[in-house]
Amino acid sequence: MPLAKDTKKKVITDYRRSQEDTGSAEVQIALLTERINGLEEHFKANKVDHHSRYGLIKMVSRRKKLLTYLKTNEPARYKEVITRLNLRK
C-alpha cells in the first residue's frame, strides 16, 4: 500500500540532505521504514495474507541493502539514520 502524499512529503522533508534532495539513501530508508511500519497494522488484521508478506520481505531486504551501503561508505550517516529511525543495530 503506497504512502499518502502528505505523509510521504513529511518524511522527505524530515530526512533530506539538501533542499532538492528526494532520493538520497536516508530518504529511501525512511520511506521504506514508514511503509514497513504501516504494514504492521495490516498483518494484525490479516494474519494469512502471504502475498503482502512477500512484499514486506522485499521491502525489508531493500532497506537492508541501503543500510549496508551507508554503513560501508558513510558510517556517520549510517549511525544517524538508525538512531533517528529507532532501528535495531
LUMRO-728849 format. One record per atom (N, C-alpha, C): residue in three letters; atom name; x, y, z. Coordinates in steps of 0.2 Angstrom, whole numbers. Example, Ala and Ser with C-alpha at 12.3 -4.5 7.8 and 13.67 -1.06 7.14 Angstrom:
BEGIN
SITE  residuo  atomo     xx     yy     zz
SITE      Ala      N     66    -28     39
SITE      Ala     CA     62    -22     39
SITE      Ala      C     66    -16     39
SITE      Ser      N     64    -11     35
SITE      Ser     CA     68     -5     36
SITE      Ser      C     64      0     39
This chain:
BEGIN
SITE  residuo  atomo     xx     yy     zz
SITE      Met      N      4     -6      0
SITE      Met     CA      0      0      0
SITE      Met      C      4      6      0
SITE      Pro      N      4     11     -5
SITE      Pro     CA      8     17     -5
SITE      Pro      C      6     21      1
SITE      Leu      N     11     26      2
SITE      Leu     CA     10     31      7
SITE      Leu      C      6     36      5
SITE      Ala      N      2     40      9
SITE      Ala     CA     -2     46      7
SITE      Ala      C      3     51      5
SITE      Lys      N      1     56      1
SITE      Lys     CA      5     61     -1
SITE      Lys      C      8     65      4
SITE      Asp      N      4     67      9
SITE      Asp     CA      6     71     14
SITE      Asp      C     11     68     19
SITE      Thr      N     10     61     20
SITE      Thr     CA     15     58     24
SITE      Thr      C     22     57     21
SITE      Lys      N     21     56     14
SITE      Lys     CA     27     55     10
SITE      Lys      C     31     61     10
SITE      Lys      N     28     67      9
SITE      Lys     CA     31     74      9
SITE      Lys      C     34     75     16
SITE      Lys      N     31     74     21
SITE      Lys     CA     33     75     28
SITE      Lys      C     40     71     29
SITE      Val      N     40     65     27
SITE      Val     CA     46     60     28
SITE      Val      C     52     63     24
SITE      Ile      N     50     65     18
SITE      Ile     CA     55     68     13
SITE      Ile      C     58     74     16
SITE      Thr      N     54     78     19
SITE      Thr     CA     57     85     22
SITE      Thr      C     61     83     28
SITE      Asp      N     59     78     32
SITE      Asp     CA     62     77     38
SITE      Asp      C     69     74     37
SITE      Tyr      N     70     70     32
SITE      Tyr     CA     76     66     31
SITE      Tyr      C     81     68     25
SITE      Arg      N     79     73     21
SITE      Arg     CA     83     75     15
SITE      Arg      C     89     79     18
SITE      Arg      N     94     79     13
SITE      Arg     CA    101     82     15
SITE      Arg      C    101     89     12
SITE      Ser      N     98     90      7
SITE      Ser     CA     98     97      4
SITE      Ser      C     91     99      2
SITE      Gln      N     90    105      0
SITE      Gln     CA     83    107     -2
SITE      Gln      C     80    103     -8
SITE      Glu      N     83    101    -13
SITE      Glu     CA     80     97    -18
SITE      Glu      C     81     90    -18
SITE      Asp      N     84     87    -12
SITE      Asp     CA     85     80    -11
SITE      Asp      C     79     76    -10
SITE      Thr      N     77     71    -14
SITE      Thr     CA     72     67    -13
SITE      Thr      C     73     60    -14
SITE      Gly      N     80     58    -16
SITE      Gly     CA     81     51    -17
SITE      Gly      C     88     49    -14
SITE      Ser      N     90     52     -9
SITE      Ser     CA     96     50     -5
SITE      Ser      C     95     44     -1
SITE      Ala      N    100     40      1
SITE      Ala     CA     99     34      4
SITE      Ala      C     95     35     11
SITE      Glu      N     96     41     14
SITE      Glu     CA     92     42     20
SITE      Glu      C     85     42     19
SITE      Val      N     83     46     14
SITE      Val     CA     76     47     12
SITE      Val      C     73     40     10
SITE      Gln      N     76     36      6
SITE      Gln     CA     74     30      4
SITE      Gln      C     73     25     10
SITE      Ile      N     78     25     14
SITE      Ile     CA     77     21     20
SITE      Ile      C     71     23     25
SITE      Ala      N     70     30     26
SITE      Ala     CA     65     32     30
SITE      Ala      C     58     31     26
SITE      Leu      N     58     31     20
SITE      Leu     CA     51     29     16
SITE      Leu      C     50     22     17
SITE      Leu      N     55     18     16
SITE      Leu     CA     54     11     17
SITE      Leu      C     52      9     24
SITE      Thr      N     55     12     29
SITE      Thr     CA     53     11     36
SITE      Thr      C     46     13     37
SITE      Glu      N     44     18     35
SITE      Glu     CA     37     21     36
SITE      Glu      C     32     16     33
SITE      Arg      N     33     13     27
SITE      Arg     CA     29      8     24
SITE      Arg      C     29      2     28
SITE      Ile      N     35      0     30
SITE      Ile     CA     35     -7     34
SITE      Ile      C     31     -6     40
SITE      Asn      N     32      0     44
SITE      Asn     CA     28      1     50
SITE      Asn      C     21      1     49
SITE      Gly      N     19      4     43
SITE      Gly     CA     12      4     41
SITE      Gly      C      9     -3     40
SITE      Leu      N     13     -8     38
SITE      Leu     CA     10    -14     36
SITE      Leu      C      9    -18     43
SITE      Glu      N     12    -16     48
SITE      Glu     CA     11    -20     54
SITE      Glu      C      3    -20     56
SITE      Glu      N      0    -15     55
SITE      Glu     CA     -7    -15     57
SITE      Glu      C    -11    -20     52
SITE      His      N     -9    -20     46
SITE      His     CA    -12    -24     41
SITE      His      C    -11    -31     43
SITE      Phe      N     -5    -33     45
SITE      Phe     CA     -4    -40     47
SITE      Phe      C     -8    -42     53
SITE      Lys      N     -9    -37     58
SITE      Lys     CA    -13    -39     64
SITE      Lys      C    -20    -41     62
SITE      Ala      N    -23    -38     57
SITE      Ala     CA    -30    -39     55
SITE      Ala      C    -30    -45     50
SITE      Asn      N    -25    -46     46
SITE      Asn     CA    -25    -51     41
SITE      Asn      C    -19    -56     41
SITE      Lys      N    -20    -61     46
SITE      Lys     CA    -14    -65     48
SITE      Lys      C    -12    -70     42
SITE      Val      N    -16    -71     37
SITE      Val     CA    -15    -76     32
SITE      Val      C    -13    -73     25
SITE      Asp      N    -12    -66     25
SITE      Asp     CA    -10    -63     19
SITE      Asp      C     -3    -64     17
SITE      His      N     -2    -69     14
SITE      His     CA      5    -71     12
SITE      His      C      8    -67      6
SITE      His      N      4    -65      2
SITE      His     CA      6    -61     -4
SITE      His      C      9    -54     -1
SITE      Ser      N      5    -51      3
SITE      Ser     CA      8    -45      6
SITE      Ser      C     14    -46     10
SITE      Arg      N     15    -52     13
SITE      Arg     CA     20    -53     17
SITE      Arg      C     27    -54     13
SITE      Tyr      N     26    -56      7
SITE      Tyr     CA     31    -57      2
SITE      Tyr      C     34    -50      0
SITE      Gly      N     29    -45     -1
SITE      Gly     CA     31    -38     -2
SITE      Gly      C     34    -35      4
SITE      Leu      N     32    -37     10
SITE      Leu     CA     36    -34     16
SITE      Leu      C     43    -37     16
SITE      Ile      N     44    -43     14
SITE      Ile     CA     51    -46     14
SITE      Ile      C     55    -42      9
SITE      Lys      N     52    -41      3
SITE      Lys     CA     56    -37     -2
SITE      Lys      C     58    -30      1
SITE      Met      N     53    -27      4
SITE      Met     CA     55    -20      7
SITE      Met      C     60    -20     12
SITE      Val      N     60    -25     17
SITE      Val     CA     65    -26     22
SITE      Val      C     72    -27     19
SITE      Ser      N     72    -31     14
SITE      Ser     CA     78    -33     10
SITE      Ser      C     81    -27      7
SITE      Arg      N     77    -23      4
SITE      Arg     CA     79    -17      0
SITE      Arg      C     82    -12      5
SITE      Arg      N     78    -11     11
SITE      Arg     CA     81     -7     16
SITE      Arg      C     88     -9     19
SITE      Lys      N     88    -16     20
SITE      Lys     CA     94    -19     22
SITE      Lys      C    100    -17     18
SITE      Lys      N     99    -18     11
SITE      Lys     CA    104    -16      6
SITE      Lys      C    106     -9      7
SITE      Leu      N    101     -4      7
SITE      Leu     CA    103      3      8
SITE      Leu      C    107      4     14
SITE      Leu      N    105      1     20
SITE      Leu     CA    109      2     26
SITE      Leu      C    116     -1     25
SITE      Thr      N    117     -6     22
SITE      Thr     CA    123     -9     21
SITE      Thr      C    128     -4     17
SITE      Tyr      N    125     -1     12
SITE      Tyr     CA    128      4      8
SITE      Tyr      C    131     10     12
SITE      Leu      N    126     12     16
SITE      Leu     CA    128     18     20
SITE      Leu      C    133     16     25
SITE      Lys      N    133     10     28
SITE      Lys     CA    137      8     33
SITE      Lys      C    144      7     30
SITE      Thr      N    145      5     24
SITE      Thr     CA    152      4     21
SITE      Thr      C    155     11     19
SITE      Asn      N    150     15     16
SITE      Asn     CA    153     21     13
SITE      Asn      C    153     27     18
SITE      Glu      N    148     28     22
SITE      Glu     CA    147     34     26
SITE      Glu      C    145     32     33
SITE      Pro      N    149     29     37
SITE      Pro     CA    147     27     44
SITE      Pro      C    144     32     48
SITE      Ala      N    145     38     48
SITE      Ala     CA    142     43     52
SITE      Ala      C    135     44     50
SITE      Arg      N    134     44     43
SITE      Arg     CA    127     45     41
SITE      Arg      C    123     39     43
SITE      Tyr      N    126     33     43
SITE      Tyr     CA    123     27     45
SITE      Tyr      C    120     27     52
SITE      Lys      N    125     29     56
SITE      Lys     CA    123     29     63
SITE      Lys      C    117     34     65
SITE      Glu      N    118     40     61
SITE      Glu     CA    112     45     62
SITE      Glu      C    106     42     60
SITE      Val      N    105     39     54
SITE      Val     CA     99     36     52
SITE      Val      C     96     31     56
SITE      Ile      N    100     26     59
SITE      Ile     CA     97     21     63
SITE      Ile      C     95     24     70
SITE      Thr      N     98     29     72
SITE      Thr     CA     96     32     79
SITE      Thr      C     90     36     78
SITE      Arg      N     89     39     72
SITE      Arg     CA     83     43     71
SITE      Arg      C     77     39     69
SITE      Leu      N     78     33     66
SITE      Leu     CA     73     29     65
SITE      Leu      C     71     23     70
SITE      Asn      N     76     23     75
SITE      Asn     CA     75     18     80
SITE      Asn      C     75     11     78
SITE      Leu      N     80     10     73
SITE      Leu     CA     81      3     70
SITE      Leu      C     86     -1     75
SITE      Arg      N     85     -7     75
SITE      Arg     CA     90    -11     79
SITE      Arg      C     96    -13     76
SITE      Lys      N    102    -11     78
SITE      Lys     CA    108    -12     75
SITE      Lys      C    113    -12     81
